[in-house]
């Protein structure tokens, strides 16, 4: 039963998309106009990177905070870290495994998150690291028996009402789920390529259900928790993970990549938009409210997002239910906030709810901001065939298959990281930690 419920939680997006009244007909897409990322609020055009960085980028950050993700804390709270539990011979000597608990309050019984970090044992210098949030607990990432099992939140199996408001319960870890989602993570492949992996169970930051806020960080950090959002909180947790990684000399601070899938791809993009320490960013099928274009009128809708997941977004996002055309920003501008850092956007053919073409067009339209920095952007305007990746300063592929993270996806992300961080590349100095979490 626990295994089934965990899988159901991870696949909730796909199941809902199959039943929701979405438009999947290109001929029925209404006319739409995308906001121009290079037009200031006063109507003046942005023609250089300095104006983008000093004027337009802060405007867009403020718009996304005001209208989409809500406002987080003005300053990042100090974290306390537990003892770091290290095994230098994990995975048959291939990895150094580190585990730490980060506390959000002075009370060890309060909200906390558990970080699992793998580093390649053979590394002779600090390693680049991919950071990501896990849907189902750190112990599901690999069969490694040394991973501390996460306590997890699940729908109460004793509540058989069928109501969407069924109760949730906090359960002790079930070791039968160890390594259950290892195929999504490809841990040994990353290690073999010289990359580390840092993972956090996203429910540690805020449980992903209506009412989950009371168990997470929002009430601790902002005066009005409803003015923020679950996506904003998850993004905040990703930045706190980097805070801890920056204390580890075995981690290359200049080469920290961020990967997010589905709703956690939305959180990853928002985290990277606010935090320049994420030096390379991957959006894996983040869909509407993430990389895709809401105004395109294809796939998931604001109606569904605000009805099925009202806790994901900030309070002002509710006014766009049924009216995405009124939203002052869209996915291409969220992607543009990553510029000039390397950015990869991925879609899947059978994930029509996320609107693969909308994700592609978003990447294309973000390219004009990359060009301000002398970058090429995506470099193409025609959507590539399935399983034919394109990689420049922005990368993209649409993979055959469903809403998922696969070995093929990781192959492209590692190739993209190699392209920008390979042996012949000299990483720039690590960017400074943002002074504020509030745009």
N, C-alpha and C positions, 0 to 999 in steps of 0.2 A: 504493500500500500504506500509506504513512504517513497519507494523508488518511483512509483507511478505519479505521485503528487509532485515530486521534484521535477520530473520530466514535463508534467502539465504546466507548471509555473514557467519553465524555460520556453515553452512553445505557445504561451498564451497569445502572443501577438499573431502568430500564424493562424491559430484557430479562430480568433475574432475576425481577422481579415477575410476568412473564407465565408463568413456569414453576414458581414456588414454590407449595407447597400452602397457600395462604391461604384464609381464609374470606371469601367475598364475598356471603354471605347474611345479611341483617339478622335473619332469624328464628332464626339459629343463634348469635347473639351470647350468650354466657353472662351470667348476672347479674353485675354488677360494682358496686363502690362506689369513688367517687373520694375521695382524701384531701382534706380541707378546708384550703385555703390560709390560712384565718383561724382555725385552731385551733393554739395553741402545743403544743409537745411535752409540756408539763405538763397539757394538757387545757383550759387557759383560752382564752377567745375573744378574738380581736383585734377591737377596736371603733373604733380610731382610727388615723390614719396614723402617729403617733409610735410607737405600739407595733409597728406593722408594720415601720417602718424600723429601729427599735432592737433588736427581738427576733425577730419572725417571719421577716423577710427574711434575716437572718444564719443562722437555722436552716435555711432552705430552700437557701441557697447552699451550706452545709456538706453537706447531704444530697445535692445534685446532684454535688458534688465527690467525696464518699465513695462514692456508689453508682452514678454514671452516667459522669461524664467524667474522673474521676481528679484528682489534685492536681498543679498546675503549680508553677513556681518561686515561692518565698516573695517574691522581689522581681524586678522586671523588669530584665533585663540592659541595660546601656548599649549603644546602637547607634552604629556609625560609618556615616556617609553618604559616598558618593562625590560627586564633582562633579555638580551638577544640570545636565542637558543640556536647554536650553530653546529652543523654536521658537515665536516669538510670532505666526507667520503660518501655523500648521498648518491643515489642512482648508480651504484656500483663504481663509485669513484669519479663519475663524470661531472658531478655538480657539487658546489658548496650550497647547502640549504640553510637559510636563515629565517627565523620566525620571531616576530615581535608583536606585542600588543601596545597600541597607542591609545591612551586614555584621554577623554575629552573633559573630564572633571577631576577634582581632587579625590573623589570617591571611586575606589577601584570597582565598585559594584555598578557604577554609572555607565552610560554609553561609551563604547570602546570599539576599536576595529583591529582586526588581526591581519597582519601583513605576512604573506609568504613570499620569500625572495629566493630565486635560484640564480646562481652565477656559474659560468663555466669554470671548472676546476683547473683547466689547463691554461687559463689566461695569464699572461705575463705582465699585463698592465690593466688599469681600470676598464671595466666592461661596459659597453652600451646596454641599456635595459629597456625592454618593453613593459609598460605599466598598463594594467587593465583591471576592470571590475568583473567579478565572477557572479553568475546567476545563482549558483547552487552550493556555494561553500568551497573553501580552499581545498578540502580533502577530495573534492570531485575532479580536481585539475589533473591529478596523476595518481597512479596506484601506489606510489611511494608510501610505505607504512609509517614513515617518520613524520608525515604531515599531521599536525594537530587537527582533529576533526572539529569543524564548526558546529555550534548549535544553530539550528535553522528554524525559520518560520514557515508554517504550512497551514493550509485550511484545515480546520478542525474536522477530523474524520468522523467524529460523533455527531456533527451537525449535518443531517441529511435533508435539510429543508430545500436545497436547490437554489436558495436565494443568492443573488449576487453579493449580498451583505453578510454571507456566512462568516462565522467567527474564525479567527486565526489563532493559532497556538504556537508557543515557543517550545520547540522540542530539543531534547538532547540529541547529539549526533548519532547517526545510524551508519555504522561502519560498512554496511552492505552497499552504500553508495560511493565508497572510495574509488576514485578513478573513473566514475561513471561517464564523465564528459571529457576524458583525456583526448579524444579525437579533435575536440574543439581547440585544444591548446598546443599540441605538438611540442611538448616541453623539450624532449631530447633533440628534436630538429633545431630548435632555437639555440640550444647549448652547443651543438655541433657546428653551428655557423658563427659562434662566438658571441651570442647575445644572451643576456639574462632576462628573467621574467619576474615581475612583481605583481602579485594578485591580492585583491581584497574582496571579500564577500559583501556585495552592496547593501544587503539588509543590515549589516553592522552599522552603517551610516544612517539609514532610515529604512525601515521595512516598507516594502512596495505594495501597500494596500491602503484604501481609504481608512483613516484613523491611525495609520502607522506612524504618523508624525509624532505622536506622544511618546513613542519609544526611541526616537532618533535625536539628532543633534539640533534640529530647528528651534525647539523651545529653549535650548541652552544658550543659543548664540544671537538670536534676534528678539527684539521686544515684542513684535507682532509676527509669530511664526507663519501666519497665513499670508503675509506679504512676500514670503519666499516661496520655494517649491521643492518637491522631492528631487527633480532633476538638478536644481541648483545645489541642493545639499550633497547629492552624489558627486557633482563636479567639485564642490568644496573638499570632499573627502579625497579625491584624486590628488589635489594640490597638497593636502596634508601628507599623503604618501610620499610625494616628492620631498617635502620637508625632511622626512626621515631618511630617504635615500641620500640626501645631500650630506648626511652625517657619516656615510659609509665610504671609506676611501677606495674600496674595491669597485665602486660604481663611477662610471665616467659621467660627471655632471653635465658635460657638453653634449652628450648623446643619450638623452632620455626620450624615448618614443612613447606615444600614447595610442592604444587601440581600444575601440569600443564597438560593440555589436548591438544593433536594434535600439531599444530605449537607452542602453548604456553607451551607444554611439552618439546619441543626442547629448548625453551628459559629458562625454569625452570632448565633443566639439566645443561645448560651452566652457569646459574647464580650460581647454587650450586657447580659446579666444581671450580668456582672462589672464592666463599664466604663461608667459613666454619661455618658461623653463622646459616646457614640452617642445623639444626641438624638431620633432617629426610627428605627424598626426595621421591616424588611420581611422576612417569612418567605414565600418562594415555594415551596410544595409541599415543605416540609421533612419531613413525614411522621412515622413512628414514631421515637422517640428525639429528636424535635424538637417541632413544634407539636401533633401529633396525640395522641390518647389511646390509649396502649398497652393499658390495661385493657379497652377496648371490644371487643377480640377480633375485629377486622375488619381485613383487609389484612395488611401485613407483620407479622411476628412477631419476638419476641426470639430465637427459635430461628434464624431466617434471619439476623438482624443479627449474632448472635454466631458463626455458622458461616461466612457469606460475608465478613464484615468484622470479624474478631476484633480488629483493631488500632484500630477506631474508638473504642471505649469503654474505660473504666477496668477494672481487674481485678475489682472487685466486681460489675460488671454481668453477668458470666458466670453468677452464681448465679441469675439470673432467666430463664435459658433455659427455656422451657416453663412459667414461673411468673410472668407479668407481674403477676398479682394480688398478689404479695408485694412488689412494688416500692413503697417508701414515698413516692414522688413520681410525678407524671405531667405530661403536656404543658401542662395548664392552669396548673400552678404555675411552669413555666419561663416561660410567657408573663406570668404575674403579676409575675415579677421585673423586667419591663420597666417596670411602672407607676411613676409616672404619665405616662411618655413616650408619645407617639403610636406605635401599633403596628398594622401591617397584616399580615393572614394571608391567603394566597391558595391556592386549590386548583384542580384541573382535573378535569373530569367523567370523562375516560378514565384518570385516574391513581388507580385504585381501591386500588392497593397502599399509597398514602399515606393512604387513608381520608379523603376530603374531609369527610364528615359529622363524623368525629372531630376534624378540624382546626377545623371550625366550632364544635362543642360546646366545644372547648378555649378558643376565643376568648370564647364566652359565659360560661364559668365563671371566666375570668380577670377578668371585668368587676366582680365583687364587690370586688376589691382596688382597682380604679380608682375605685370609688365612695367608698372611704375618703378619697380626695383631692378629692372633689367632681366627679369626672369621670363621663361617661355610660357609658363602656365601649363595647360594640358597639351597645347600644340596641335589639336585636331578639333574639327567642328562636326564631323560625322561620327555617330555612335559606332564603336567597334563591334565586330561580331562576337558572339559568346566565346569566352575563354581566350580572347586575344587582347591581352593587357597593353595599355599605352602608358609610358612612363617618361615624364619630363620633370619639371618642378612640381607639377600636379600629376598624379597617376590615376588611372581608372581601369576597371574591368567589370564586365557583367558575366557572371559565371553561370553555367548550366546548373540547374538544381534549385533547391528551396532556400528559405530564410534560415541561414545557418552560418557557422564558421567552419571551414574545411581545410584540409592539408593544402589544397590548391590555393586558397586564399593566403595562407601563411607563406607559401612559396613566393607569392608576388610581393608580400610585405617585406620579406627578408631581402628579396632582390632589389626592391625600392630603397631599403635602408642601405644596402651595399652600394647602390648607385650614388647615394649622397654621402655615405660615411665610409666608403671603402678604404683600402690601404693607401690609395693615392690622394685621399681627401684629408685636408687638415681641418678638423673641427674648430669653430670659432670659440672664444671664451664663453663659459657658461653665463647665461643671462641672469640678472639679479632677480631675487624674489620680488614679486609685486608688493608695493607698499600697502595696498588696500585690496580687499576683495570686492568692494563696491565700485562699479564703473562711475 
